[in-house]
Amino acid sequence: MRIVDLSLCLEAGIASDPPGMRPEIIYRDHASGAEEFAAMFPGLRPEDLPEGQGAAIERLQVTTHNGTHLDAPWHFHSTMNKGERAWTIDEIPLEWCIGAGVKLDFRHLPDGSVTTAADIETELARIDYDLQPFDIVLVNTRAAEAYGSPGYLDAGCGMGREATLYLLQRGIRVCGTDAWSWDAPFSATARRFAETRDASLIWEGHKAGMEIGYCHLEKLTNLDKLPSFGFRVSCLPVKIKAGSAGWTRAVAFLDDDS
């Protein structure tokens, strides 16, 4: 068995999210850890510890949507399945998060474009695959190549309402993308909204969860290292009470000969 890491490092100081939403990480080294130990053990001096070192730790200021994460239906809307209260990340069935993987290669589609059901059907025909309920569908856009650069937030195609419902109506409950968002980049959507004044275009893929509850992964990586199918995915989320998302160390499992 071979494991492909589909998760990005949680990293500060790069263009991973819009300004004001980026993670902050304070690194505390072993010398600082020795001072903390000394404060917790009366009479202990930092130099009493081996080589004067205590524990290294990190203090983070993050949102649940920084780094590679799994969005819960609650993130998309307060209801799902046409009126049921939307599930939060701690309520997601874990069975959804481990399953057969399918990769759709949409790197040829322009940045900012909205993928349709026809695009999915064309790609499934190309790879000769029939979707099965609870497959985990991963969308390979061009966004991963731009991660950390100023153009990342504008990179990749998005999954529109029609495309998302196409997957959900076939029993898909977890899907994912290497882009910042499951939907088209906000910059492209803003242009469409300015032209049409049609608010239904905003977050249209996310809002498909109002009809059928589902989860999606955002900010995946290494999708180019996967075959079109014949692998398994694990994307168990961190269990955050009433959370709209949870970070995940998403991985793919491949046979050695794949």
C-alpha positions as YAML, in Angstrom:
chain: A
units: angstrom
residues:
- id: 1
  name: MET
  ca: [0.00, 0.00, 0.00]
- id: 2
  name: ARG
  ca: [1.14, 3.53, -0.79]
- id: 3
  name: ILE
  ca: [-0.17, 6.66, 0.96]
- id: 4
  name: VAL
  ca: [-0.52, 10.00, -0.85]
- id: 5
  name: ASP
  ca: [-0.87, 13.01, 1.42]
- id: 6
  name: LEU
  ca: [-3.71, 15.19, 0.12]
- id: 7
  name: SER
  ca: [-3.35, 17.81, 2.87]
- id: 8
  name: LEU
  ca: [-1.54, 21.12, 2.91]
- id: 9
  name: CYS
  ca: [0.58, 22.31, 5.81]
- id: 10
  name: LEU
  ca: [-1.12, 24.89, 8.00]
- id: 11
  name: GLU
  ca: [1.30, 27.73, 7.40]
- id: 12
  name: ALA
  ca: [1.42, 31.41, 8.28]
- id: 13
  name: GLY
  ca: [2.76, 34.23, 6.14]
- id: 14
  name: ILE
  ca: [1.59, 33.00, 2.74]
- id: 15
  name: ALA
  ca: [-1.38, 33.79, 0.51]
- id: 16
  name: SER
  ca: [-3.53, 30.87, 1.61]
- id: 17
  name: ASP
  ca: [-6.70, 32.83, 2.42]
- id: 18
  name: PRO
  ca: [-8.05, 36.36, 1.97]
- id: 19
  name: PRO
  ca: [-6.34, 39.03, 4.10]
- id: 20
  name: GLY
  ca: [-7.80, 39.02, 7.59]
- id: 21
  name: MET
  ca: [-8.59, 35.30, 7.42]
- id: 22
  name: ARG
  ca: [-5.06, 33.92, 7.25]
- id: 23
  name: PRO
  ca: [-3.72, 31.76, 10.09]
- id: 24
  name: GLU
  ca: [-1.26, 33.12, 12.63]
- id: 25
  name: ILE
  ca: [1.24, 30.83, 14.35]
- id: 26
  name: ILE
  ca: [3.47, 31.79, 17.28]
- id: 27
  name: TYR
  ca: [6.31, 29.30, 17.77]
- id: 28
  name: ARG
  ca: [7.56, 28.85, 21.34]
- id: 29
  name: ASP
  ca: [10.99, 27.19, 21.45]
- id: 30
  name: HIS
  ca: [12.55, 24.85, 24.02]
- id: 31
  name: ALA
  ca: [14.12, 27.69, 25.99]
- id: 32
  name: SER
  ca: [10.69, 29.28, 26.45]
- id: 33
  name: GLY
  ca: [9.38, 25.87, 27.43]
- id: 34
  name: ALA
  ca: [12.03, 25.60, 30.13]
- id: 35
  name: GLU
  ca: [10.85, 28.92, 31.61]
- id: 36
  name: GLU
  ca: [7.27, 27.60, 31.63]
- id: 37
  name: PHE
  ca: [8.33, 24.38, 33.37]
- id: 38
  name: ALA
  ca: [10.17, 26.42, 35.99]
- id: 39
  name: ALA
  ca: [6.98, 28.38, 36.67]
- id: 40
  name: MET
  ca: [5.00, 25.12, 37.15]
- id: 41
  name: PHE
  ca: [7.51, 23.35, 39.43]
- id: 42
  name: PRO
  ca: [8.49, 25.49, 42.46]
- id: 43
  name: GLY
  ca: [12.25, 25.50, 42.98]
- id: 44
  name: LEU
  ca: [13.05, 24.32, 39.45]
- id: 45
  name: ARG
  ca: [15.50, 26.39, 37.47]
- id: 46
  name: PRO
  ca: [15.51, 26.22, 33.65]
- id: 47
  name: GLU
  ca: [19.15, 25.13, 33.73]
- id: 48
  name: ASP
  ca: [18.18, 22.11, 35.84]
- id: 49
  name: LEU
  ca: [16.48, 20.58, 32.78]
- id: 50
  name: PRO
  ca: [18.50, 18.56, 30.23]
- id: 51
  name: GLU
  ca: [20.46, 21.14, 28.25]
- id: 52
  name: GLY
  ca: [18.11, 23.78, 29.69]
- id: 53
  name: GLN
  ca: [15.30, 22.74, 27.39]
- id: 54
  name: GLY
  ca: [11.58, 22.32, 28.02]
- id: 55
  name: ALA
  ca: [8.72, 21.70, 25.61]
- id: 56
  name: ALA
  ca: [8.37, 23.38, 22.23]
- id: 57
  name: ILE
  ca: [4.78, 24.41, 21.48]
- id: 58
  name: GLU
  ca: [2.85, 26.52, 19.00]
- id: 59
  name: ARG
  ca: [0.04, 28.96, 19.68]
- id: 60
  name: LEU
  ca: [-2.38, 29.35, 16.78]
- id: 61
  name: GLN
  ca: [-5.03, 31.86, 15.80]
- id: 62
  name: VAL
  ca: [-7.01, 30.14, 13.07]
- id: 63
  name: THR
  ca: [-10.47, 29.54, 11.69]
- id: 64
  name: THR
  ca: [-11.83, 26.07, 11.01]
- id: 65
  name: HIS
  ca: [-11.51, 26.94, 7.31]
- id: 66
  name: ASN
  ca: [-7.76, 27.51, 7.32]
- id: 67
  name: GLY
  ca: [-5.68, 24.70, 5.87]
- id: 68
  name: THR
  ca: [-7.12, 21.50, 4.43]
- id: 69
  name: HIS
  ca: [-10.55, 21.06, 5.98]
- id: 70
  name: LEU
  ca: [-13.94, 19.40, 5.62]
- id: 71
  name: ASP
  ca: [-16.95, 21.71, 5.45]
- id: 72
  name: ALA
  ca: [-20.13, 20.59, 7.21]
- id: 73
  name: PRO
  ca: [-23.63, 21.35, 5.85]
- id: 74
  name: TRP
  ca: [-24.02, 23.95, 8.63]
- id: 75
  name: HIS
  ca: [-21.38, 26.06, 6.88]
- id: 76
  name: PHE
  ca: [-23.49, 26.31, 3.74]
- id: 77
  name: HIS
  ca: [-26.90, 27.10, 5.26]
- id: 78
  name: SER
  ca: [-28.90, 26.63, 8.47]
- id: 79
  name: THR
  ca: [-30.97, 23.86, 6.84]
- id: 80
  name: MET
  ca: [-30.32, 20.91, 4.56]
- id: 81
  name: ASN
  ca: [-32.48, 18.24, 2.87]
- id: 82
  name: LYS
  ca: [-35.16, 20.86, 2.17]
- id: 83
  name: GLY
  ca: [-35.80, 22.00, 5.73]
- id: 84
  name: GLU
  ca: [-33.96, 19.71, 8.16]
- id: 85
  name: ARG
  ca: [-31.53, 21.44, 10.55]
- id: 86
  name: ALA
  ca: [-28.12, 21.30, 8.93]
- id: 87
  name: TRP
  ca: [-25.53, 19.06, 10.57]
- id: 88
  name: THR
  ca: [-22.44, 20.51, 12.19]
- id: 89
  name: ILE
  ca: [-19.02, 18.91, 11.81]
- id: 90
  name: ASP
  ca: [-19.35, 16.83, 15.00]
- id: 91
  name: GLU
  ca: [-22.55, 15.29, 13.61]
- id: 92
  name: ILE
  ca: [-21.15, 14.08, 10.28]
- id: 93
  name: PRO
  ca: [-21.34, 10.29, 9.84]
- id: 94
  name: LEU
  ca: [-17.76, 9.04, 9.90]
- id: 95
  name: GLU
  ca: [-18.75, 6.46, 7.29]
- id: 96
  name: TRP
  ca: [-19.00, 9.34, 4.82]
- id: 97
  name: CYS
  ca: [-15.34, 10.19, 5.35]
- id: 98
  name: ILE
  ca: [-13.71, 6.90, 4.33]
- id: 99
  name: GLY
  ca: [-14.46, 5.49, 0.90]
- id: 100
  name: ALA
  ca: [-13.54, 4.80, -2.69]
- id: 101
  name: GLY
  ca: [-11.97, 7.80, -4.39]
- id: 102
  name: VAL
  ca: [-12.64, 9.19, -7.85]
- id: 103
  name: LYS
  ca: [-10.62, 12.01, -9.41]
- id: 104
  name: LEU
  ca: [-12.11, 14.34, -12.01]
- id: 105
  name: ASP
  ca: [-9.42, 16.23, -13.93]
- id: 106
  name: PHE
  ca: [-10.64, 19.72, -14.77]
- id: 107
  name: ARG
  ca: [-7.25, 21.39, -15.12]
- id: 108
  name: HIS
  ca: [-8.12, 22.24, -18.71]
- id: 109
  name: LEU
  ca: [-11.05, 24.44, -17.65]
- id: 110
  name: PRO
  ca: [-10.34, 28.17, -17.33]
- id: 111
  name: ASP
  ca: [-9.77, 29.78, -13.96]
- id: 112
  name: GLY
  ca: [-13.04, 31.21, -12.65]
- id: 113
  name: SER
  ca: [-15.26, 29.01, -14.84]
- id: 114
  name: VAL
  ca: [-18.28, 27.20, -13.41]
- id: 115
  name: THR
  ca: [-18.30, 23.45, -14.00]
- id: 116
  name: THR
  ca: [-21.54, 21.91, -15.24]
- id: 117
  name: ALA
  ca: [-23.14, 18.47, -15.12]
- id: 118
  name: ALA
  ca: [-22.12, 18.01, -18.75]
- id: 119
  name: ASP
  ca: [-18.48, 18.59, -17.78]
- id: 120
  name: ILE
  ca: [-18.76, 15.83, -15.18]
- id: 121
  name: GLU
  ca: [-20.41, 13.43, -17.63]
- id: 122
  name: THR
  ca: [-17.70, 14.10, -20.20]
- id: 123
  name: GLU
  ca: [-14.95, 13.42, -17.68]
- id: 124
  name: LEU
  ca: [-16.62, 10.27, -16.36]
- id: 125
  name: ALA
  ca: [-16.90, 9.00, -19.93]
- id: 126
  name: ARG
  ca: [-13.24, 9.80, -20.55]
- id: 127
  name: ILE
  ca: [-12.08, 7.81, -17.51]
- id: 128
  name: ASP
  ca: [-14.76, 5.14, -18.10]
- id: 129
  name: TYR
  ca: [-16.22, 5.22, -14.60]
- id: 130
  name: ASP
  ca: [-19.76, 5.01, -13.19]
- id: 131
  name: LEU
  ca: [-20.26, 6.85, -9.91]
- id: 132
  name: GLN
  ca: [-21.29, 4.73, -6.93]
- id: 133
  name: PRO
  ca: [-23.10, 5.98, -3.79]
- id: 134
  name: PHE
  ca: [-20.66, 7.28, -1.17]
- id: 135
  name: ASP
  ca: [-17.73, 7.53, -3.56]
- id: 136
  name: ILE
  ca: [-15.51, 10.45, -2.54]
- id: 137
  name: VAL
  ca: [-15.14, 12.66, -5.61]
- id: 138
  name: LEU
  ca: [-12.04, 14.86, -5.82]
- id: 139
  name: VAL
  ca: [-11.83, 17.69, -8.35]
- id: 140
  name: ASN
  ca: [-8.37, 18.49, -9.71]
- id: 141
  name: THR
  ca: [-8.22, 22.12, -10.85]
- id: 142
  name: ARG
  ca: [-5.15, 24.24, -11.56]
- id: 143
  name: ALA
  ca: [-5.37, 25.91, -8.16]
- id: 144
  name: ALA
  ca: [-2.93, 23.68, -6.26]
- id: 145
  name: GLU
  ca: [-0.11, 24.90, -8.51]
- id: 146
  name: ALA
  ca: [-0.76, 28.46, -7.33]
- id: 147
  name: TYR
  ca: [-1.05, 27.72, -3.59]
- id: 148
  name: GLY
  ca: [0.75, 30.34, -1.51]
- id: 149
  name: SER
  ca: [1.06, 32.80, -4.40]
- id: 150
  name: PRO
  ca: [-1.00, 35.98, -4.85]
- id: 151
  name: GLY
  ca: [-3.03, 34.32, -7.62]
- id: 152
  name: TYR
  ca: [-4.20, 31.37, -5.54]
- id: 153
  name: LEU
  ca: [-7.58, 32.81, -4.55]
- id: 154
  name: ASP
  ca: [-8.43, 33.40, -8.22]
- id: 155
  name: ALA
  ca: [-7.19, 30.03, -9.48]
- id: 156
  name: GLY
  ca: [-9.17, 27.00, -10.59]
- id: 157
  name: CYS
  ca: [-12.67, 26.32, -11.80]
- id: 158
  name: GLY
  ca: [-15.59, 26.06, -9.41]
- id: 159
  name: MET
  ca: [-18.35, 23.51, -9.02]
- id: 160
  name: GLY
  ca: [-21.70, 25.08, -9.76]
- id: 161
  name: ARG
  ca: [-25.12, 24.19, -8.41]
- id: 162
  name: GLU
  ca: [-25.96, 21.96, -11.36]
- id: 163
  name: ALA
  ca: [-22.68, 20.04, -11.09]
- id: 164
  name: THR
  ca: [-22.95, 19.67, -7.34]
- id: 165
  name: LEU
  ca: [-26.51, 18.36, -7.50]
- id: 166
  name: TYR
  ca: [-25.45, 15.95, -10.25]
- id: 167
  name: LEU
  ca: [-23.05, 14.37, -7.75]
- id: 168
  name: LEU
  ca: [-25.41, 14.48, -4.77]
- id: 169
  name: GLN
  ca: [-28.30, 12.92, -6.70]
- id: 170
  name: ARG
  ca: [-26.04, 9.94, -7.38]
- id: 171
  name: GLY
  ca: [-25.33, 9.35, -3.71]
- id: 172
  name: ILE
  ca: [-22.11, 11.32, -3.32]
- id: 173
  name: ARG
  ca: [-21.89, 12.80, 0.18]
- id: 174
  name: VAL
  ca: [-18.25, 13.89, 0.36]
- id: 175
  name: CYS
  ca: [-16.37, 15.60, -2.44]
- id: 176
  name: GLY
  ca: [-13.41, 17.95, -2.58]
- id: 177
  name: THR
  ca: [-11.24, 20.37, -4.50]
- id: 178
  name: ASP
  ca: [-7.66, 21.60, -4.52]
- id: 179
  name: ALA
  ca: [-8.97, 25.16, -4.86]
- id: 180
  name: TRP
  ca: [-9.64, 27.66, -2.07]
- id: 181
  name: SER
  ca: [-13.38, 27.12, -2.49]
- id: 182
  name: TRP
  ca: [-15.70, 24.47, -3.91]
- id: 183
  name: ASP
  ca: [-17.39, 27.31, -5.80]
- id: 184
  name: ALA
  ca: [-15.77, 29.47, -8.44]
- id: 185
  name: PRO
  ca: [-13.33, 32.10, -7.11]
- id: 186
  name: PHE
  ca: [-15.15, 35.02, -5.52]
- id: 187
  name: SER
  ca: [-13.52, 37.44, -7.98]
- id: 188
  name: ALA
  ca: [-15.16, 35.64, -10.93]
- id: 189
  name: THR
  ca: [-18.50, 35.36, -9.15]
- id: 190
  name: ALA
  ca: [-18.38, 39.06, -8.32]
- id: 191
  name: ARG
  ca: [-18.04, 39.89, -12.01]
- id: 192
  name: ARG
  ca: [-21.01, 37.66, -12.89]
- id: 193
  name: PHE
  ca: [-23.12, 39.20, -10.16]
- id: 194
  name: ALA
  ca: [-22.22, 42.74, -11.30]
- id: 195
  name: GLU
  ca: [-23.40, 41.84, -14.80]
- id: 196
  name: THR
  ca: [-26.61, 40.02, -13.84]
- id: 197
  name: ARG
  ca: [-27.53, 41.14, -10.29]
- id: 198
  name: ASP
  ca: [-28.47, 37.47, -9.79]
- id: 199
  name: ALA
  ca: [-27.68, 36.62, -6.15]
- id: 200
  name: SER
  ca: [-28.30, 32.91, -6.78]
- id: 201
  name: LEU
  ca: [-24.90, 32.79, -8.47]
- id: 202
  name: ILE
  ca: [-23.17, 33.51, -5.16]
- id: 203
  name: TRP
  ca: [-21.96, 30.29, -3.52]
- id: 204
  name: GLU
  ca: [-24.26, 28.28, -5.75]
- id: 205
  name: GLY
  ca: [-22.37, 25.01, -5.25]
- id: 206
  name: HIS
  ca: [-22.35, 25.37, -1.48]
- id: 207
  name: LYS
  ca: [-26.04, 26.27, -1.42]
- id: 208
  name: ALA
  ca: [-26.91, 23.00, -3.19]
- id: 209
  name: GLY
  ca: [-26.62, 21.56, 0.32]
- id: 210
  name: MET
  ca: [-29.97, 23.13, 1.11]
- id: 211
  name: GLU
  ca: [-31.52, 20.42, -1.08]
- id: 212
  name: ILE
  ca: [-29.26, 17.47, -0.23]
- id: 213
  name: GLY
  ca: [-26.92, 17.58, 2.74]
- id: 214
  name: TYR
  ca: [-23.27, 16.92, 1.93]
- id: 215
  name: CYS
  ca: [-19.70, 17.82, 2.88]
- id: 216
  name: HIS
  ca: [-16.80, 18.99, 0.80]
- id: 217
  name: LEU
  ca: [-13.05, 19.25, 1.25]
- id: 218
  name: GLU
  ca: [-11.20, 22.41, 0.32]
- id: 219
  name: LYS
  ca: [-7.48, 23.13, -0.18]
- id: 220
  name: LEU
  ca: [-6.41, 19.64, -1.15]
- id: 221
  name: THR
  ca: [-3.06, 18.97, -2.80]
- id: 222
  name: ASN
  ca: [-1.26, 16.25, -4.75]
- id: 223
  name: LEU
  ca: [-4.37, 15.29, -6.71]
- id: 224
  name: ASP
  ca: [-2.17, 15.09, -9.80]
- id: 225
  name: LYS
  ca: [-0.44, 12.10, -8.16]
- id: 226
  name: LEU
  ca: [-3.66, 10.07, -8.07]
- id: 227
  name: PRO
  ca: [-5.14, 7.80, -10.74]
- id: 228
  name: SER
  ca: [-8.67, 8.52, -11.89]
- id: 229
  name: PHE
  ca: [-10.04, 5.80, -9.58]
- id: 230
  name: GLY
  ca: [-8.93, 2.62, -7.81]
- id: 231
  name: PHE
  ca: [-7.83, 4.29, -4.57]
- id: 232
  name: ARG
  ca: [-9.41, 4.95, -1.18]
- id: 233
  name: VAL
  ca: [-9.68, 8.23, 0.71]
- id: 234
  name: SER
  ca: [-9.73, 9.03, 4.42]
- id: 235
  name: CYS
  ca: [-10.70, 12.56, 5.50]
- id: 236
  name: LEU
  ca: [-11.87, 12.26, 9.12]
- id: 237
  name: PRO
  ca: [-12.44, 15.78, 10.51]
- id: 238
  name: VAL
  ca: [-11.35, 17.15, 13.88]
- id: 239
  name: LYS
  ca: [-14.40, 17.01, 16.14]
- id: 240
  name: ILE
  ca: [-15.33, 20.60, 16.99]
- id: 241
  name: LYS
  ca: [-18.56, 21.03, 18.93]
- id: 242
  name: ALA
  ca: [-21.18, 22.70, 16.71]
- id: 243
  name: GLY
  ca: [-18.45, 23.61, 14.21]
- id: 244
  name: SER
  ca: [-18.99, 24.58, 10.59]
- id: 245
  name: ALA
  ca: [-15.85, 22.70, 9.53]
- id: 246
  name: GLY
  ca: [-13.01, 20.60, 10.88]
- id: 247
  name: TRP
  ca: [-9.39, 20.32, 9.84]
- id: 248
  name: THR
  ca: [-8.44, 16.97, 8.34]
- id: 249
  name: ARG
  ca: [-5.27, 15.12, 7.37]
- id: 250
  name: ALA
  ca: [-6.81, 13.86, 4.14]
- id: 251
  name: VAL
  ca: [-4.91, 10.98, 2.56]
- id: 252
  name: ALA
  ca: [-5.33, 8.54, -0.30]
- id: 253
  name: PHE
  ca: [-4.43, 4.85, -0.12]
- id: 254
  name: LEU
  ca: [-3.16, 3.23, -3.32]
- id: 255
  name: ASP
  ca: [-2.08, -0.30, -4.07]
- id: 256
  name: ASP
  ca: [1.68, -0.60, -4.60]
- id: 257
  name: ASP
  ca: [1.19, -1.46, -8.25]
- id: 258
  name: SER
  ca: [-1.14, 1.47, -9.02]
...
